């Protein structure tokens, strides 16, 4: 693809083409990563039992249902005693319709993260698990500004993105709509946040670590492999291995 424009029409086309695609990475592993990040974000919510949250894309709710995140996140928060008002937003109208059809427990809105139609300080948690890195960084800056504007003081941003090593395997993803970011550039955009946690993650997306998952599946211990890596990737040690990790996670509290 020589050109790329993040439009509803583009993502509608991708959704129709890939709705039956078999994912190349363990669904359980990817889902576990996102939910662990969300759970850690909940730890920093103070003085509230009501969460008004936004998940910034609905790919797993509409397309890859085996990796669904939002319903599980709502359930996880409710188990911890929170009352959740959930919103889901996707630029693709097609994906929004599919998420609604699947009964996603949220108010579903079609729209662009570069212009979120919500009042200042409306949300106290935003969950972005590799949404923003589908924009060139020059355009992602607008999304960072919107996240900052829409989060109230003390609100939580859970942000997962491909970083500048671009170690994501392209074996099962031939699209050219991923834009890896420099970690330092992202940190600069989050100057209004107190960054509480940073982790390098998704090691099982790359070789040779991915080979361990294949071996685990062969011997029916794939879930043990994913659990082991998921635990390691959320230890303090993981951030020091960002040189080989394809994805990076930051959890910040809005100042």
C-alpha positions in Angstrom: 0.0 0.0 0.0 1.6 3.2 -1.1 -0.8 5.6 0.7 -2.9 5.3 3.8 -5.6 7.5 5.1 -7.3 6.7 8.4 -10.9 7.0 7.3 -14.1 5.2 8.0 -14.2 3.9 4.4 -10.7 2.4 4.7 -11.5 0.6 7.9 -14.9 -0.6 6.7 -13.1 -2.2 3.8 -10.5 -3.9 6.1 -13.3 -5.1 8.4 -15.2 -6.8 5.6 -12.0 -8.3 4.2 -10.6 -9.6 7.5 -13.7 -10.6 9.6 -13.0 -14.3 8.9 -9.2 -14.0 9.1 -7.6 -16.5 11.5 -5.4 -14.6 14.0 -1.7 -15.5 14.0 -1.1 -14.9 17.7 -2.7 -16.7 20.6 -6.1 -15.1 21.2 -5.9 -15.9 24.9 -2.5 -14.3 25.2 -3.5 -11.0 23.5 -6.7 -10.8 25.5 -4.9 -11.4 28.7 -2.4 -8.7 27.9 -5.1 -6.1 27.4 -7.1 -7.1 30.5 -4.0 -7.1 32.7 -3.2 -3.6 31.5 -6.8 -2.5 32.3 -6.7 -4.1 35.7 -3.5 -2.3 36.6 -5.1 0.9 35.5 -7.9 0.4 37.9 -5.4 0.3 40.7 -4.8 4.0 40.3 -8.4 5.1 40.4 -8.9 7.0 43.7 -11.9 8.3 45.5 -14.5 6.9 43.2 -16.6 3.8 42.7 -18.1 5.0 39.4 -16.1 4.6 36.2 -16.9 6.4 33.0 -14.6 4.7 30.6 -13.8 4.8 26.9 -12.3 2.0 24.8 -11.0 3.6 21.7 -11.5 0.9 19.1 -13.8 -2.1 18.7 -11.8 -4.4 16.6 -11.9 -7.3 19.1 -15.6 -6.6 19.9 -16.6 -6.6 16.2 -14.1 -8.6 14.3 -11.8 -10.9 16.4 -14.4 -12.0 19.0 -12.0 -14.5 20.5 -10.0 -11.6 21.8 -12.9 -9.5 23.0 -11.9 -7.0 25.7 -14.6 -4.5 26.6 -17.2 -6.9 28.0 -14.5 -8.6 30.0 -13.1 -5.3 31.3 -16.6 -4.2 32.4 -17.1 -7.5 34.2 -13.6 -7.3 35.8 -14.3 -3.7 37.1 -17.7 -4.7 38.5 -16.2 -7.6 40.3 -13.9 -5.1 42.0 -16.9 -3.1 43.2 -17.0 -0.4 40.5 -20.1 0.8 38.7 -19.2 1.1 35.1 -20.5 3.5 32.4 -18.8 2.1 29.3 -18.3 3.7 25.9 -16.8 2.2 22.8 -15.6 4.2 19.8 -14.4 3.1 16.4 -13.8 5.0 13.2 -15.4 2.2 11.2 -19.2 2.2 11.0 -19.1 -1.5 9.9 -17.1 -2.4 13.1 -19.5 -0.4 15.3 -22.5 -2.3 13.8 -20.8 -5.6 14.4 -20.0 -4.7 18.0 -23.6 -3.7 18.6 -24.9 -6.9 17.1 -22.6 -8.9 19.4 -24.2 -7.2 22.4 -21.2 -5.2 23.6 -22.2 -3.7 27.0 -21.4 -0.1 26.1 -22.6 3.0 24.3 -21.2 2.5 20.9 -20.2 5.6 18.9 -18.7 5.8 15.4 -16.0 8.5 15.4 -12.4 9.5 15.2 -10.0 9.6 18.2 -8.5 12.8 16.8 -11.8 14.5 17.6 -13.7 12.9 20.5 -17.2 14.5 20.9 -17.2 14.5 24.7 -17.0 17.3 27.2 -13.8 18.2 28.9 -13.0 15.8 31.8 -15.9 13.5 30.8 -14.0 10.2 31.3 -12.0 8.9 34.2 -10.5 6.0 32.3 -9.4 5.7 28.6 -8.3 2.3 27.4 -6.3 2.4 24.1 -4.8 -1.0 23.3 -2.9 -0.3 20.1 -5.4 2.1 18.5 -3.3 5.3 18.4 -0.4 3.6 16.5 -2.7 3.2 13.5 -2.1 6.9 12.9 1.1 8.6 11.7 2.7 10.3 14.7 2.0 13.7 13.3 -1.8 12.9 13.4 -1.6 10.9 16.6 -0.6 14.2 18.4 -4.2 15.3 18.0 -5.4 12.1 19.6 -3.1 12.6 22.6 -4.5 16.1 23.0 -8.0 14.7 23.0 -7.2 12.0 25.6 -5.7 14.7 27.8 -8.8 17.0 27.3 -11.4 14.3 27.9 -9.8 12.8 31.0 -10.6 14.5 34.3 -7.9 15.2 36.9 -7.0 11.8 38.5 -8.3 10.0 35.4 -6.3 7.0 34.0 -4.9 6.5 30.6 -4.0 2.9 29.7 -2.0 3.2 26.5 -0.5 0.3 24.5 1.4 1.1 21.3 3.9 -0.3 18.8 7.2 1.3 19.6 10.1 2.4 17.3 11.8 -1.0 17.1 8.9 -2.1 14.9 9.4 -5.7 16.0 5.8 -6.7 15.3 5.8 -9.8 13.1 4.2 -9.1 9.7 3.7 -12.8 9.0 0.0 -12.6 9.5 -0.5 -8.9 9.1 0.3 -7.5 5.6 -1.5 -4.2 6.1 0.7 -1.0 6.2 -1.4 0.9 8.7 0.8 0.4 11.8 3.1 3.3 12.7 5.6 2.5 15.5 6.3 5.4 17.8 9.4 6.4 19.8 8.8 5.9 23.5 10.4 9.2 24.3 8.1 11.0 21.8 5.0 9.4 23.4 6.3 10.4 26.9 6.7 14.0 25.7 3.1 14.0 24.6 2.0 12.8 28.0 3.5 15.7 30.0 0.2 16.3 31.7 0.2 12.7 33.1 2.1 11.2 36.0 3.3 7.9 34.4 2.9 5.2 37.0 3.9 2.1 35.1 5.8 1.2 31.9 6.2 -2.3 30.5 7.6 -3.8 27.3 5.1 -6.5 26.2 3.9 -8.9 23.5 7.1 -10.9 23.3 5.1 -13.9 22.0 4.4 -11.9 18.8 8.0 -12.3 17.7 10.5 -15.0 17.0 12.1 -16.9 18.7 9.6 -16.4 21.6 6.7 -17.2 19.3 8.2 -20.6 18.7 7.6 -21.4 22.4 3.9 -20.8 21.9 3.9 -23.1 18.9 5.7 -25.8 20.9 3.3 -25.2 23.8 0.3 -25.7 21.6 1.8 -28.9 20.2 2.1 -30.4 23.7 -1.2 -28.9 24.9 0.5 -26.4 27.3 -0.1 -23.3 25.3 -2.1 -21.6 28.1 0.8 -22.2 30.5 3.2 -20.5 28.1 1.0 -17.5 27.6 0.5 -17.2 31.4 4.2 -17.3 32.1 5.0 -14.6 29.6 2.0 -12.5 30.7 3.3 -12.5 34.3 6.9 -11.7 33.2 5.8 -8.9 31.0 4.2 -7.0 33.8 7.2 -7.2 36.1 9.7 -4.2 36.5 12.2 -6.2 34.5 10.2 -6.1 31.3 10.7 -2.4 30.6 14.4 -3.0 30.3 13.9 -5.4 27.5 12.1 -2.9 25.2 14.9 -3.4 22.6 13.3 -6.7 21.6 9.6 -6.1 22.5 7.2 -5.1 19.8 4.7 -3.3 22.0 5.0 -0.9 24.9 2.5 0.0 27.7 2.2 3.2 29.7 -0.3 3.8 32.5 -0.6 7.4 33.4 -2.7 9.5 35.9 -4.0 12.8 34.6 -2.5 15.7 36.6 
